[in-house]
Amino acid sequence: MLTLHATADAALLVDGETIKALGPYEELAAAHPGVRVRRWPGILTPGLLNPYGPEILEQTYHPDPREADTYGTVPIGGERAREIFRRDPSRLGASARRGVQRLFAHGTVAVAGRLQAKPVLEVAQRSGLAFAGRPEGLPGPVSFSPKPLVLLPGFSVGGAARFAVFDVADREDLVRQGASTCVATVIRGRLVYRGR
């Protein structure tokens, strides 16, 4: 099914898992009457690369909301996370699924770093996240919105329908405000995160 994703200054026509066309909304909508339209505030970008794949997905415990009384609601790192996984290794895959959802909520469509735990690798592959090499000189502390943000290369017709939408005025504003401004993330043509 064709879907037209549009912001004030750009539009992408998505056909299944690929980008079929790029251009102004009016032109694409006129050329494809009846297409499903998703209008977004802000800017469309190819999405972000988070350089901390292993740290976020294998070395951090992402509590289930039902565990809030025991573990709270924020990700747990360090020795406490290692102890949780030592006590119950089966938590690793479920934690990684919740971690992937947090990455999607920050416009992440690709991760860097080598995932070694089989359940985590399977979760990441099934989610549709792309994998990349780590950039040299990793930015600051592990974060869902590392500074500087690593934006992926531009869109291309026939390329993968993998992108994010941020409720900001432009890329400079995205860099200033960070990835928490994400309102939508699309992987393989599927809307995997919608903030509003």
C-alpha positions as CSV (number, residue, x, y, z in Angstrom):
1,M,0.0,0.0,0.0
2,L,1.3,3.4,-0.9
3,T,1.7,5.9,1.9
4,L,2.7,9.5,1.6
5,H,4.6,10.9,4.6
6,A,4.6,14.7,4.5
7,T,5.9,17.7,6.5
8,A,5.6,21.4,5.6
9,D,8.7,21.2,3.3
10,A,9.1,17.6,2.2
11,A,7.3,14.4,1.3
12,L,8.2,10.8,0.8
13,L,6.0,8.3,-1.1
14,V,6.6,4.8,0.4
15,D,5.6,1.6,-1.4
16,G,6.1,-1.3,1.0
17,E,9.6,-1.3,2.3
18,T,11.0,1.2,-0.3
19,I,10.9,4.9,-1.1
20,K,9.1,5.2,-4.4
21,A,9.3,9.0,-4.8
22,L,10.5,12.2,-3.2
23,G,9.3,15.8,-3.7
24,P,6.8,18.4,-2.7
25,Y,3.6,17.1,-1.1
26,E,1.3,18.7,-3.7
27,E,3.1,17.1,-6.7
28,L,3.2,13.6,-5.1
29,A,-0.4,13.8,-3.9
30,A,-1.6,14.9,-7.3
31,A,0.3,12.1,-9.0
32,H,-1.2,9.5,-6.6
33,P,-4.8,10.3,-5.9
34,G,-6.3,8.2,-3.1
35,V,-2.9,7.5,-1.5
36,R,-2.9,7.2,2.3
37,V,-1.4,10.4,3.8
38,R,0.4,10.8,7.1
39,R,1.1,14.5,7.9
40,W,3.7,15.3,10.4
41,P,5.0,18.4,12.1
42,G,8.7,19.3,11.7
43,I,11.2,17.7,9.4
44,L,11.7,14.3,7.7
45,T,15.2,12.9,8.1
46,P,16.8,9.5,7.1
47,G,16.9,8.9,10.9
48,L,19.7,8.5,13.4
49,L,22.5,6.1,14.1
50,N,23.0,5.4,17.8
51,P,26.6,4.4,18.3
52,Y,25.9,2.6,21.5
53,G,24.1,-0.6,20.4
54,P,25.7,-3.0,22.8
55,E,25.7,-0.6,25.7
56,I,22.0,0.2,25.4
57,L,20.7,-3.3,24.3
58,E,23.0,-5.7,26.1
59,Q,24.4,-3.8,29.1
60,T,21.3,-1.9,30.2
61,Y,18.2,-3.3,31.7
62,H,15.0,-1.7,30.5
63,P,12.4,-2.4,33.1
64,D,8.9,-3.7,32.2
65,P,6.3,-1.1,33.4
66,R,4.9,-3.9,35.6
67,E,8.2,-4.0,37.5
68,A,8.0,-0.3,38.4
69,D,7.7,-1.0,42.1
70,T,10.9,-3.1,42.0
71,Y,13.1,-1.5,39.4
72,G,11.5,1.9,38.7
73,T,10.8,3.1,35.1
74,V,14.2,4.3,33.9
75,P,16.9,2.1,32.3
76,I,19.4,0.5,34.7
77,G,23.0,0.2,33.8
78,G,26.3,-0.9,35.4
79,E,26.6,-3.6,38.0
80,R,22.9,-3.6,38.9
81,A,22.0,-4.5,35.3
82,R,24.6,-7.2,35.2
83,E,23.2,-8.7,38.4
84,I,19.6,-8.7,37.0
85,F,20.8,-10.5,33.9
86,R,23.0,-13.0,35.9
87,R,20.0,-13.8,38.1
88,D,17.7,-14.3,35.2
89,P,19.3,-14.5,31.7
90,S,15.9,-14.8,30.1
91,R,15.3,-11.1,30.9
92,L,17.9,-10.1,28.3
93,G,15.6,-10.5,25.2
94,A,12.6,-8.8,26.7
95,S,14.8,-6.0,28.0
96,A,16.3,-5.6,24.5
97,R,12.8,-5.3,23.0
98,R,11.9,-2.5,25.3
99,G,15.3,-0.9,24.6
100,V,14.6,-1.0,20.8
101,Q,11.3,0.7,21.5
102,R,13.1,3.5,23.3
103,L,15.6,3.8,20.4
104,F,12.7,4.1,18.0
105,A,11.2,6.8,20.3
106,H,14.4,8.8,19.6
107,G,14.4,8.4,15.8
108,T,17.0,5.7,15.8
109,V,16.9,3.5,12.7
110,A,20.5,2.1,13.0
111,V,22.9,1.0,15.7
112,A,26.6,0.7,15.8
113,G,28.7,-1.7,17.9
114,R,28.9,-5.5,17.8
115,L,25.9,-7.2,19.5
116,Q,27.1,-10.5,20.9
117,A,24.2,-11.9,22.9
118,K,22.1,-14.1,20.6
119,P,18.7,-13.0,22.1
120,V,19.6,-9.3,21.7
121,L,20.9,-9.8,18.1
122,E,17.7,-11.6,17.2
123,V,15.6,-8.8,18.6
124,A,17.6,-6.1,16.8
125,Q,17.4,-8.0,13.5
126,R,13.6,-8.7,13.8
127,S,13.0,-5.0,14.6
128,G,14.5,-3.9,11.3
129,L,17.3,-1.8,12.8
130,A,20.2,-1.4,10.4
131,F,23.7,-2.1,11.6
132,A,26.7,0.1,11.0
133,G,30.3,0.5,12.1
134,R,31.1,2.7,15.1
135,P,32.2,6.2,14.3
136,E,35.6,7.1,15.5
137,G,35.7,8.9,18.8
138,L,32.4,8.0,20.4
139,P,30.4,11.0,21.7
140,G,30.0,11.6,25.4
141,P,28.2,9.2,27.7
142,V,25.8,6.4,26.5
143,S,22.5,8.1,25.6
144,F,19.4,7.7,23.5
145,S,20.2,11.2,22.2
146,P,24.0,11.3,22.1
147,K,25.8,14.5,21.3
148,P,26.6,15.0,18.5
149,L,23.7,13.3,16.8
150,V,24.7,11.0,13.9
151,L,22.4,11.6,11.0
152,L,22.3,9.0,8.3
153,P,22.9,9.8,4.6
154,G,20.1,11.3,2.5
155,F,17.0,9.7,0.9
156,S,17.1,8.0,-2.5
157,V,14.3,6.7,-4.7
158,G,14.4,2.9,-4.5
159,G,16.2,3.1,-1.1
160,A,14.9,1.6,2.2
161,A,11.9,3.2,3.7
162,R,13.7,3.8,7.0
163,F,13.4,7.3,8.4
164,A,12.3,9.5,11.3
165,V,10.3,12.7,11.8
166,F,11.3,15.3,14.4
167,D,9.1,18.2,15.6
168,V,11.8,20.8,15.0
169,A,12.3,23.7,12.5
170,D,15.4,22.3,10.8
171,R,18.5,20.1,11.3
172,E,20.3,22.7,13.3
173,D,17.2,22.9,15.6
174,L,17.3,19.1,15.9
175,V,21.0,19.2,16.9
176,R,20.1,21.8,19.6
177,Q,17.0,20.1,21.0
178,G,18.0,16.5,20.6
179,A,16.4,13.3,19.5
180,S,13.6,13.4,22.2
181,T,11.8,15.6,19.7
182,C,11.0,12.5,17.6
183,V,7.3,12.2,16.6
184,A,7.5,9.2,14.3
185,T,9.9,6.5,13.2
186,V,9.4,4.2,10.2
187,I,11.3,1.0,9.6
188,R,10.8,-1.1,6.5
189,G,7.9,1.1,5.6
190,R,6.1,0.4,8.9
191,L,5.4,3.0,11.5
192,V,7.2,1.6,14.5
193,Y,6.9,4.6,16.7
194,R,4.4,7.4,16.9
195,G,4.7,10.1,19.6
196,R,1.5,11.9,18.9
